[in-house]
Amino acid sequence: MCIGYTQQKNVSLQDFFSDLGELEGKLKRLHDASEFLVTVCDDAMATKVQQRVHEIDERWRRVQGVMTGQSVHQYNAGLRDIRQWCDNVETELSRQIRADYGDLSAQNNWLEVGSVCLFCLLLYLL
């Protein structure tokens, strides 16, 4: 469950951030084209072009703000999970463990599961 959830979240964030450079390039080309149109069109059309580009810029800023807010929230949630996991590990490491095979085997299994979840959280944050 831990691995599937992490992979699902990483895919959507990776997709967004991989497209970010391409989208910023398209926005730059839009600005270049609009500057050209403003210089060659009549005043009424130039005003419409400028207004439309301004609307697109505003929408782009809102999208960036939402994504930044989500990224910060996800980072903080991941950090909180890692801290909780570290606290759990510290608690487990500080308790006395009986030295029979069954208890050691169960403890080893618990630590392996915890290690996998920590690895998942670290991948999630990357």
RAHU-V550446 format. One record per residue. RES is the residue in three letters. PHI is phi as a letter, one per 20 degrees, with the letter a starting at -180 (* if undefined). PSI is psi as a letter, one per 30 degrees, with the letter a starting at -180 (* if undefined). OMEGA is omega in degrees with one decimal (* if undefined). Layout:
BEGIN
res=RES phi=PHI psi=PSI omega=OMEGA
res=RES phi=PHI psi=PSI omega=OMEGA
END
This chain:
BEGIN
res=MET phi=* psi=e omega=-179.0
res=CYS phi=f psi=e omega=-175.8
res=ILE phi=f psi=e omega=-179.2
res=GLY phi=f psi=e omega=179.5
res=TYR phi=f psi=e omega=-178.5
res=THR phi=f psi=e omega=-179.3
res=GLN phi=f psi=e omega=-179.7
res=GLN phi=f psi=e omega=179.9
res=LYS phi=f psi=e omega=-178.5
res=ASN phi=f psi=e omega=-177.9
res=VAL phi=f psi=e omega=-176.4
res=SER phi=f psi=e omega=177.5
res=LEU phi=f psi=e omega=178.6
res=GLN phi=f psi=e omega=179.0
res=ASP phi=f psi=e omega=-179.7
res=PHE phi=f psi=e omega=-174.4
res=PHE phi=f psi=f omega=176.5
res=SER phi=f psi=e omega=178.6
res=ASP phi=e psi=f omega=-173.7
res=LEU phi=g psi=e omega=179.5
res=GLY phi=f psi=e omega=178.8
res=GLU phi=f psi=e omega=-179.7
res=LEU phi=f psi=e omega=177.4
res=GLU phi=f psi=e omega=175.6
res=GLY phi=f psi=e omega=178.1
res=LYS phi=f psi=e omega=178.5
res=LEU phi=f psi=e omega=177.9
res=LYS phi=f psi=e omega=178.6
res=ARG phi=f psi=e omega=176.4
res=LEU phi=f psi=e omega=178.8
res=HIS phi=f psi=e omega=178.8
res=ASP phi=f psi=e omega=-179.8
res=ALA phi=f psi=e omega=-179.0
res=SER phi=f psi=e omega=176.5
res=GLU phi=f psi=e omega=178.0
res=PHE phi=f psi=e omega=-178.9
res=LEU phi=f psi=e omega=-179.8
res=VAL phi=f psi=e omega=-178.6
res=THR phi=f psi=f omega=-176.0
res=VAL phi=d psi=f omega=-178.0
res=CYS phi=e psi=l omega=174.7
res=ASP phi=f psi=l omega=-173.5
res=ASP phi=g psi=e omega=-178.5
res=ALA phi=f psi=e omega=179.8
res=MET phi=f psi=e omega=178.9
res=ALA phi=f psi=e omega=178.4
res=THR phi=f psi=e omega=178.2
res=LYS phi=f psi=e omega=179.3
res=VAL phi=f psi=e omega=-179.5
res=GLN phi=f psi=e omega=178.8
res=GLN phi=f psi=e omega=-178.9
res=ARG phi=f psi=e omega=177.9
res=VAL phi=f psi=e omega=177.5
res=HIS phi=f psi=e omega=177.3
res=GLU phi=f psi=e omega=179.2
res=ILE phi=f psi=e omega=177.4
res=ASP phi=f psi=e omega=179.4
res=GLU phi=f psi=e omega=178.1
res=ARG phi=f psi=e omega=179.3
res=TRP phi=f psi=e omega=178.2
res=ARG phi=f psi=e omega=177.9
res=ARG phi=f psi=e omega=178.6
res=VAL phi=f psi=e omega=178.9
res=GLN phi=f psi=e omega=179.2
res=GLY phi=f psi=e omega=178.7
res=VAL phi=f psi=e omega=-178.9
res=MET phi=f psi=e omega=177.7
res=THR phi=f psi=e omega=178.4
res=GLY phi=f psi=e omega=178.6
res=GLN phi=f psi=e omega=-179.6
res=SER phi=f psi=e omega=179.1
res=VAL phi=f psi=e omega=179.1
res=HIS phi=f psi=e omega=-179.6
res=GLN phi=f psi=e omega=177.5
res=TYR phi=f psi=e omega=-179.5
res=ASN phi=f psi=e omega=178.0
res=ALA phi=f psi=e omega=177.9
res=GLY phi=f psi=e omega=178.3
res=LEU phi=f psi=e omega=177.5
res=ARG phi=f psi=e omega=178.5
res=ASP phi=f psi=e omega=178.8
res=ILE phi=f psi=e omega=178.7
res=ARG phi=f psi=e omega=178.4
res=GLN phi=f psi=e omega=179.1
res=TRP phi=f psi=e omega=178.7
res=CYS phi=f psi=e omega=176.7
res=ASP phi=f psi=e omega=178.2
res=ASN phi=f psi=e omega=178.9
res=VAL phi=f psi=e omega=179.4
res=GLU phi=f psi=e omega=177.8
res=THR phi=f psi=e omega=-179.2
res=GLU phi=f psi=e omega=-179.2
res=LEU phi=f psi=f omega=-178.1
res=SER phi=e psi=f omega=179.8
res=ARG phi=e psi=l omega=-179.1
res=GLN phi=f psi=k omega=-177.8
res=ILE phi=d psi=k omega=173.7
res=ARG phi=f psi=k omega=-171.9
res=ALA phi=d psi=h omega=172.6
res=ASP phi=e psi=l omega=-171.1
res=TYR phi=g psi=e omega=-177.6
res=GLY phi=f psi=e omega=179.7
res=ASP phi=f psi=e omega=179.3
res=LEU phi=f psi=e omega=178.4
res=SER phi=f psi=e omega=178.4
res=ALA phi=f psi=e omega=179.0
res=GLN phi=f psi=e omega=178.6
res=ASN phi=f psi=e omega=178.6
res=ASN phi=f psi=e omega=-179.9
res=TRP phi=f psi=e omega=-179.6
res=LEU phi=f psi=e omega=177.9
res=GLU phi=f psi=e omega=178.3
res=VAL phi=f psi=e omega=178.2
res=GLY phi=f psi=e omega=178.7
res=SER phi=f psi=e omega=179.0
res=VAL phi=f psi=e omega=179.6
res=CYS phi=f psi=e omega=176.8
res=LEU phi=f psi=e omega=178.1
res=PHE phi=f psi=e omega=178.6
res=CYS phi=f psi=e omega=179.7
res=LEU phi=f psi=e omega=178.4
res=LEU phi=f psi=e omega=176.3
res=LEU phi=f psi=e omega=179.8
res=TYR phi=f psi=e omega=-178.8
res=LEU phi=f psi=f omega=179.4
res=LEU phi=e psi=* omega=*
END
